[in-house]
Amino acid sequence: MQPLSGVTVIEISSFVAAPLCGVTLNQLGAQVIRVDPIGGASDVKRWPLAADGTSIYWTGLNRGKRSATIDVRSPEGQELVQRLVTDGDGIVVTNAVLPWLSHEVLAAKRSDVIHVQLLGRGDGSTGVDYTVNAAIGYPLVTGPANQAGPINHVLPAWDVCCGLYAALAVVSALHRRAQSGEGARITLALEDVALATAGNLGLLTEPQVIGTQRERLGNAIYGQYGQDFNSSDGVRFMVVLLTSRHFRDMVAVTGTGSAVAALAEALGVDFNTEGDRYRYRDVLSGLFATWFADHTAEQVTAALSDTTVLFERYRTFAQVAEDPKVTANPLFSRLDQPGVGEYLATGLPAAFDGVHAYSQPAPTLGQDTADVLGQCLGLTPADIERLTSAKTIG
């Protein structure tokens, strides 16, 4: 029995945040019915594509859902979608701004409706992850210290965070409705998620309070000691020393005790404090780098594994896909996805009672239209045939 078993959510979405919300709710046990326009939304063929043209991106974000295709430009199609929401469990998640699917319209038909609207910006204007990221400041502190211009990162962080916040909002609204009978009008903007994160981490507080702002550090870690190193055979490692114990172990394994002690005395600093380790990170890194350059990746891994030092070698996605952290991880299960093939797919990262919930394969576009309308709205085969002939449904 999964936490959201018996709950049905209607999703009208594209891109990352809203579909990720739906995937998460499905992995928690909800039935998620994704409604697309006939022919699919703008992301139905987004790269990467499998050999037959199936979008690996789309199937990954829509695993376990049911798919209905409806002409949402037609009044009858709009009414069908409204009924799917209001005649069902009264929950809709969307990043499309559609007047006929607004909270006000739906609440007039069902007062306890839960309506989650994802936006680009809080004022209702548009924005995507990369434009929001540019507006917040992260690209100007990403990259090498001598980099002159911005550097985008490939992770759509705000989309991901926004999708998970949206799932949390649905669960919270369901809890409140069970207690009070109230519905909810929830708006969630990508930019607000990014601003909240930057604020929570002190990136916006710093310039307001002490008049400084975060500097560009390359692969170092602000305020603590962290740096990347190359082994003698060209493997790159990331090393992080968060505590004085980590630092002492690093000094011991690299045989730099005398040099570090002399450096501390000459500078009048205490490397047991993270502030001093951060201030003089370049000098310390110069000492440690020699040890890495004299040892192979295998020797580095063996030596550091016997210490408390936090470290990991840099890997490609292809290397990770073949690693036991994927192939032997209960988070993954083997999935046969039509159009894509068989692969190891992730389940819900949170394990309930030691078990990760898994999703079923993503549907083909519109495959459940007739079943959804029949089961959820009680439409007859004749109704389905008429709507199909009128091209109101796909």
N, C-alpha and C positions, 0 to 999 in steps of 0.2 A: 504494500500500500504506500504509494508515493505521496508526498505532502499535498500536492495539488490535484490528486486524482479526482475525477468528476467535474473539474472546472473546464469550461470552454472559453477560449480567447479568440477574438477575431482580429486578424492582423492585415493591415493594408500598408505596404512598406516597400522600400528599396534601399540600396546602399548597405550600410553595416549596422548602425545602432539599433534601429527598430527590428530588423531580422534577428539580430543577436538576442534581443529581449525575448523574442518568440522562441528561439531555440532553448534559451535558459528555462523559460516557463514550461516548455515541453519536457525537458529533462527532469523537471520537478514534478511531472506527472500530468500537466494540463494538456487537453486537446487543443491544438492551435490550428485554426483554419486560416490559411493565407489566401486573401482575395487579390487577384491580379486582373488588370484589363486583358481583354482577349488579345492574344499574341505576346503577352508578358509585359512587365514593367521595364524600365531602362537598364536594369542590371541583369536581365535574364541570360545574356550572352557575354557577360564580363569575363575577361581573362583571369586565370589561365583556363584554357579549353582542353578537353580530352580529344582523342583522335577523331571522334564523330561530331565534334562541335559542342558537346555538352559542357556547360560552364562548371568547372570544379569549384569556383568561388560561390556560385549560386547554390549548388547542392550542399556545400559545407555549411552555409548559413540557414538552410531550410530543411535540414534533416528532421525527420519525425513529424513534420507538419502535414496537413491535408491541403490540397490546392483546388481552388475554384476560380474559374475565369468568368468575369461578368462585365458587360459593357456599362461601366460606371458613368458614362456620359448620357445615357438614356434615363429618363425618369423612372421607367420600370426597373432598370438595373439598379439605380440608386435605392429604390424602395426595397429591393431584395436584400441589399447589403444592410440597410437599416434594420430590417426584420431579423437578419442573422444576429445582429447585436442585441436588439431589444427582446426578441422572442427566446433568445438563448440565456446565457448567464449575465448579459449586460456588461461585457468587458470588451473594449476595443483599444488597440495600440496602433498608432499610425504616425508617419512622418510626412504625410500628405496633408496639406491645408485645403480641406474640401468643405465648403459652406454647408452642404447637405448632410455632412457627417460630423458637424460640430457638436460640442457638448450640449449646447442650448437646444438644438433640434432633437437630439436623442433623448435628453432629459425630459422633454415635453411628452415623449412617448413612453419613457420609463424613468421614474424619478431617481432610482438608485443606480443608474448607469455609472460605470467606471470608465472614464475617457482619458487616455494617456496620449498627449500630443507632443511629439518630438519636433524641435525647431532648430534652426541654425543659430539664431541669436535671440536673446530675451525679448527684444522689441518686435519680434516676428519676422525680421528680415532674414534673407538666406545666408547660409554659410556651410561649408564642409570642413572636414577635419584639418586639411592643409591650410585653408584660409584662416580658420580660427587659430591654429597654431602660430601662424605668422603674426596675428594680431596680439598674441599674449606675450611673446618674448622668447620662447624656448629656442627657436632656430638661431638666435643671436648669442646663445651661450652653448650651442652644440658644435663640436668639432675641435680641431687643433687650436692651441692658444694664439697662433699667428694668423688664423683665418680672418680674412677681411669681411666677407659677406656672410649671409645666412646659410645654414645647412639644415635642410629638412630631414626628419628621420622617417623610416619606412613604416613604422608602427602607427596605425591610426588610433592613437591613444585615447582621444576624446570620444571617438565613436564607440570604442570598447567600453570605456567608463560609463558613457551615457546609456548604452544598452543594458549594462548591469544595474545602474541606478533605476532605469525604467522598470526592470523586472522587480527590483526591491519595492518600487512605488506600487506596482500592481498587488504584490503580496500584502503590503501595508494597508492598501485601500480595501482589500478583501477582508482583512482582519477587522478594520473599523466598521465595514458594512455589517459583518456578522455581529458586532457588538451593538451598533446603533441603528442599523438599517439605512444609513446614509450612503449615497453614492459619492463620487469624487471627480472633480475636474482637475487633472494634473497636466501641467506644462513643464517641459524639461528641455533646456537649450544646450547645444554643444558648447557654446561659448561660456555659459554659466558653469558648466562642469569643469571646463579648463580654468576659469577664473577661481572657482572654489578650490581646485587642486593646488594652483599656484599660491593661493592665499594660505591654505592649510600647511603647505611646506615652507612658508615664510618668505617666498620669493617676492611677494608684493608688500609684505610687512617691512622687509629690510630697507628698501629705499624710503619708506615713509618714516621709519623710526630712527635709523642711524645714518641715513643719507648715502648709503652705498648700494651697489647692485651686483648681482652674481657675475663672476668673471668666467671667461671661456677657459676650460681646463684640459681639453683633449680627453684622454682616458683616465685622468685623475678624478678623485672624488672630493667634492667640496667639504671642507671642515674635518676630514679624516684622511687616513693614509690609504690610497688605492692606486695601483699603477699596473701597466702591462709590461711584460718582458718576453724576450725571445730566447728560446733554448738554442743549443749549438746546432741542432738539426732543423732549425727554422720553424718550430712550433711556438705559437704565441700563447702566453698565459696571462690571465687577469688575477692579481693578488690583492686581497683586502685585509687590512689589519685594523680591527675595530677596538681592540682592547690592548692593555699593556702586556697581557699574556701572549696575545697574537704576535706582538712586536718582539718580545723576548725570544719566542720560538723562531721567528724569522731571522733574527740576528744570530741565534745559535746554529741554525741549519746552514746559513750562508757563511759562517765563520768570520763574521765582520765585527765581533765583540770589541776588540781592541780599537778598531777604527771608529766605531760608533761612540765608544766611551770618550775617546780623545776629541771627537767632534762635539759631543755634548759639553765637555769641559771648556773647549775653546769658545763655544758660542754662549755658554752660560744658560743652557736650556735643559729641560727634563723630558726626555723622549718617552717617559711613561704617560705623558699627557697627550691627548690626541691633537690639541692645538699646536704643540711644538712639532709633532710628527707631520702635521699638515704644512706648517710654515716652511719647514726645511725638507719637504718631500723630494725636491730635485736632487739634493745632495745625497739623501738616503738612497734614492733610486739608483744613483750612479754607483754606490757601493754594492747594492744587491744585483745590479745588472751583470756584473762580472761573473758572479756565481752562476747565473742562468746561462750565460754565454759559454761557460765551461762544461755544461752538463746537457745530456740529451733529454728529450721530452720524457722518456721512460724513467730516467734517473731523477728528474725533477719531480715527477708524479710520485715515485716511490718515497723520496725524501720528505716531501711536504705532507704526504698522507700520514706520516708518523707524528705530525705536529698538530697544533690547533689552528694553524694558518688557514684562512679562507682562500681557496684558489680554484680555478677551473681553466681548462684550455679552451680557446676559441674554436668553435665548430661551425660548419656550414649546415644548412637545413638538411641537405642530403645525408650528411654524416649522422645527424641527430635521428633521422628517420630509420637508420639501420642500427641505432644504439639500443642496448637493453632498457634504457630509460623510456623507450617507446615500445620495443618489441616484447619486453617482459613486464610492462607496467599495467596493473589492473585498471588504470584510467582508460586504457585503449581496448577496443574489441574489434574483431574482424567484421567488416561491413561490405556487402555486395551492392554497390550503387549502380543502377541501370545507367548506361551511357558513360560511366567512368570506370567501372571495374571493381575489383576487390582490393580493399586497403584497410589499414588500421585507423579507426576513427575514435576521436575522443568522446568520453562521456562527461558527466557533470563533475567538475573538479572536487566539489564537496562530497565526501562519502557519508551517506546516512547509514548508521549501524554497520560501518565497514564496507559498504557497497556503493560503487559509483553507478549512477543511473545512466543508461545508454539511450541514444536515439535510434530510430529506425531509418532506413534510407529516405532521402528527400523524394517527394513525389515528382512525377513528370507534370509539366505545366497543365493545369486544368483537369487532371485525371479524376478528381473527386467531385466535380461540379454537380453532376446529377445526384450522387449519393448524399452530398451535403444538403442540397435543397430539398431532397425527399425526406431525409431523416430529421433535419432541423426545422423545416418549414412545412412539412407535410404535403409538398407538391406531388401531384400524381404524374405517372408517365406521360399522360396527355399534356399536362402543364409543361413538362420538360421539353417535349417535342415541339410545342408551340413556341417556347422561349428560344429554343435552338434555331428553329426556322426563321424567327425574327432577328436572329443574331444578337439577342440580348444576353445570351450565355454562350460560352465556348465549350 
